[in-house]
Amino acid sequence: MSPQQEAELTTYRDSLNPADLARRIAEPQERLLVLAKDKTEHLYLASFPSALPDVRRGIRVQAS
């Protein structure tokens, strides 16, 4: 590695802020966790039959 390349890399390394990098990585990770949690909960709940009627199909009552 040339001295110029080494100097460029050293300058770049010194400009990095580990706390800022961690925050910038954590934000999308948190969003992905929320999205995965919602999807997982929907799949989990869909595996159980509902005790309530499916209101998307309407409620049917017997005529007297």
N, C-alpha and C positions, 0 to 999 in steps of 0.2 A: 504494500500500500504506500502510495506516495505521501510525503509530508503534507501536501495540500489536502489530499483526501482525509488524512488523519485529522487535520485541523478542522475541516468541514464537519466531520463526524463528531468531534469533540464539542464544537459549537452547537451542533444539533442536540447532542445529549444534554448539554448544559441548559438548553432552552426548554427541555421537557419538564413538566410539572406532574409528578406522580399522582398527587391528590386530584388534580383536574382530570387527568386521564382516567383515574378510577371512577370519578363521577360521570364522565362521558360514557364510559362502558356500562356503568350500573343503570343508567336511565333506560336504555333499550332493553337491558336484561329484565328490569322490573316490568316493563310493558309486555315483554314476551311471557313472563310468568303469569301476569294477569290474563292475557289472552288464552294461554294454555289452561289455566285454572277454570275459566269460564267454559271452555270447550269440554274439559274433563267432567265438570259438574253436569253439563247438559247430557253428555253421554251416559253418565252414571244414573241420572234421574230418568232418562229414557229407558233404561233397562228394567225399571219397575212399572208394573201396570198401575194406572192411576185409579184411585177410588172415586174420583170426580168424573162427571161426564165430559166428553170431549166437546167443548163449547164451539169449536170451529165447525162442527157438523150440525150444530143446533141442538136444542133440548126437545125431546119428544115426550109428550104426555099422553096417557090413554084418555080417549073421549069417554065420557060417562053416558 
